[in-house]
Amino acid sequence: MALQLSTGLRNGLLNATGFTEAVNDGIIYIYTGPQPTNADTAVQGTLLLRITVNNGAWAAGSPTNGLGFDAPAAGVLSKAAAEVWRGLGVVDGTAGWFRLCGNVADAGGASTTLPRLDGSVAISGGDMNLSSIAVVTNAPTTIDVFQFTLPAS
């Protein structure tokens, strides 16, 4: 029989002392190309977007414009409904993957200690779905839905 986690345990793992605290007030970077082997691997591809609250300036260690999350429910952690997650294209390109980084200095090199979550980007069927994966310099991209689900088993 497989291990199974209760909803209460899943929400607890996602809440303040777990995943949420590790990534709260962080930033999402979106890159071209394929996703790295794992989130410990150094960044690959070209940086296309930096996603913060309403494209505001962000600095590691400060909560200002860092991405926030609502309380987990049913084992799902969602972006704060009251926040607008947006970035402006840094260069033209096609989005391939993203990295959510916690509110700590992260230069994108290999690390087994930095809090990170990597995933694919697509129009449909990706870990993060955007209305368009074509990023244009200085054009806005908004993330309306962002959810991380901790599976029950």
C-alpha positions as CSV (number, residue, x, y, z in Angstrom):
1,M,0.0,0.0,0.0
2,A,1.3,3.5,-0.9
3,L,1.8,6.3,1.7
4,Q,-1.2,8.6,1.9
5,L,-1.3,12.1,3.5
6,S,-4.3,13.6,5.1
7,T,-5.6,17.0,3.9
8,G,-4.7,18.4,7.3
9,L,-1.1,17.2,7.0
10,R,-0.9,18.4,3.4
11,N,-2.1,21.9,4.3
12,G,0.3,22.0,7.3
13,L,3.2,21.1,5.1
14,L,2.2,23.9,2.7
15,N,1.5,26.4,5.4
16,A,3.7,28.9,7.3
17,T,6.5,26.6,8.4
18,G,6.9,24.7,5.2
19,F,6.6,25.4,1.5
20,T,4.8,28.7,1.8
21,E,7.4,30.2,4.1
22,A,10.2,29.0,1.8
23,V,8.8,30.7,-1.3
24,N,6.7,33.6,0.2
25,D,7.7,37.1,-1.1
26,G,9.8,35.4,-3.8
27,I,10.0,35.9,-7.5
28,I,9.3,33.9,-10.7
29,Y,11.8,33.9,-13.6
30,I,10.7,32.6,-17.0
31,Y,13.3,31.3,-19.5
32,T,13.6,30.0,-23.0
33,G,14.4,26.4,-23.8
34,P,13.9,23.1,-21.9
35,Q,13.6,22.9,-18.1
36,P,16.8,21.9,-16.4
37,T,17.1,18.3,-15.0
38,N,16.1,19.5,-11.5
39,A,15.7,22.6,-9.5
40,D,19.2,22.2,-8.0
41,T,20.7,22.7,-11.5
42,A,22.0,26.0,-12.7
43,V,19.8,28.1,-14.9
44,Q,19.8,27.4,-18.6
45,G,18.2,29.4,-21.4
46,T,17.6,33.1,-21.8
47,L,15.8,35.1,-19.2
48,L,12.6,36.4,-20.7
49,L,10.6,37.7,-17.7
50,R,10.8,38.5,-14.0
51,I,7.4,38.1,-12.4
52,T,6.7,40.2,-9.2
53,V,3.6,41.9,-7.8
54,N,2.5,44.2,-10.5
55,N,6.0,44.2,-12.1
56,G,7.3,46.1,-9.1
57,A,11.0,46.2,-8.2
58,W,12.0,43.2,-6.1
59,A,15.1,42.7,-3.9
60,A,16.0,39.5,-2.1
61,G,15.4,39.8,1.7
62,S,12.7,42.4,1.3
63,P,9.0,41.6,1.1
64,T,8.3,44.5,-1.2
65,N,6.6,43.3,-4.4
66,G,7.4,39.6,-3.6
67,L,4.9,37.1,-4.6
68,G,2.3,36.1,-1.9
69,F,0.1,33.1,-1.4
70,D,-3.4,32.5,0.1
71,A,-3.8,29.9,2.9
72,P,-3.7,26.4,1.5
73,A,-6.9,24.6,1.1
74,A,-7.5,20.9,0.2
75,G,-3.7,20.5,-0.2
76,V,-3.5,23.3,-2.8
77,L,-1.4,26.5,-2.4
78,S,-2.6,29.3,-4.7
79,K,-1.3,32.7,-5.6
80,A,-2.7,35.5,-3.4
81,A,-6.0,36.4,-5.1
82,A,-5.6,40.1,-4.2
83,E,-2.2,40.3,-6.1
84,V,-1.5,40.9,-9.7
85,W,1.5,38.8,-10.8
86,R,3.1,40.6,-13.8
87,G,6.3,41.1,-15.6
88,L,7.6,42.9,-18.7
89,G,9.5,41.1,-21.4
90,V,13.2,41.5,-21.0
91,V,13.9,40.2,-24.5
92,D,11.8,38.6,-27.3
93,G,11.6,34.8,-27.1
94,T,9.5,31.7,-26.5
95,A,8.9,30.8,-22.9
96,G,9.9,27.2,-22.1
97,W,10.2,26.9,-18.3
98,F,10.0,28.9,-15.0
99,R,11.8,29.0,-11.7
100,L,10.0,30.2,-8.5
101,C,12.7,31.4,-6.1
102,G,12.3,32.2,-2.4
103,N,13.1,35.6,-0.9
104,V,16.8,35.0,-0.7
105,A,19.7,35.9,-2.9
106,D,19.8,33.3,-5.8
107,A,22.2,34.0,-8.7
108,G,20.9,31.0,-10.6
109,G,23.9,28.7,-10.1
110,A,23.7,25.1,-9.0
111,S,22.5,24.8,-5.4
112,T,21.1,22.1,-3.1
113,T,20.2,24.6,-0.4
114,L,18.2,27.4,-2.1
115,P,14.4,27.2,-2.1
116,R,13.3,26.7,-5.7
117,L,10.5,25.3,-7.8
118,D,10.9,24.7,-11.5
119,G,8.3,23.8,-14.0
120,S,7.4,23.8,-17.7
121,V,5.6,26.7,-19.4
122,A,3.0,26.1,-22.2
123,I,-0.3,27.5,-23.5
124,S,-2.0,24.3,-22.3
125,G,-0.7,21.2,-20.5
126,G,2.3,22.9,-18.8
127,D,3.1,23.2,-15.1
128,M,2.4,26.9,-15.8
129,N,0.0,27.9,-18.5
130,L,0.2,31.3,-20.1
131,S,-2.2,32.8,-22.7
132,S,0.8,33.2,-25.0
133,I,4.3,31.8,-24.7
134,A,5.6,34.4,-27.1
135,V,7.3,37.0,-24.9
136,V,7.9,40.5,-26.4
137,T,10.3,43.0,-25.1
138,N,8.6,45.5,-22.7
139,A,5.2,43.8,-23.2
140,P,3.4,42.7,-20.1
141,T,2.8,39.1,-19.1
142,T,0.4,38.3,-16.3
143,I,0.0,35.1,-14.3
144,D,-3.7,34.9,-13.3
145,V,-3.6,31.4,-11.8
146,F,-0.7,29.7,-10.0
147,Q,-1.3,26.6,-7.9
148,F,1.0,24.1,-6.3
149,T,-0.7,20.9,-5.2
150,L,0.8,18.5,-2.6
151,P,-0.6,15.1,-3.6
152,A,-2.5,13.0,-1.2
153,S,-0.4,9.9,-2.0
